[in-house]
Amino acid sequence: MNQAAAQLVGEHDFSAFRAAHRQSRSPVRHLSELRVERVPAAAAAPGEGEWLAVTATANAFLHHMVRNLVGLLIAVGRGQRGAGSAGDLLAGRDRREAPATAPAAGLYLDSVRYPAAFGLPPAVDASAMIATPAS
């Protein structure tokens, strides 16, 4: 999965990973990080087993881009696609050739960071805002 992810890092035309309805004029984005890590069962939710954490960092994302990237990584992890298919999809720029979009359930936005030049407040750690059951 990380071999496939590494092929997607950099500035590319992500047409194969955008939503069918195009909300952005340009599909070019700079993906500075895309990695997959195993989360041990003890650190995940009790009784849920092992999880995978996907971290994606970019200058901007297209609509459904992260869900589509995760869909590809899942297909690679399951052996349904080869790791090299990531580069092939980028080059082909055809969403119809890509695997299914990953479901939104289980994916969440952790934080948003902007360059200091924008004068916005520093990022807030979203993990501090996750509700936990009352004891």
Disulfide bonds with the S-S distance in Angstrom:
none
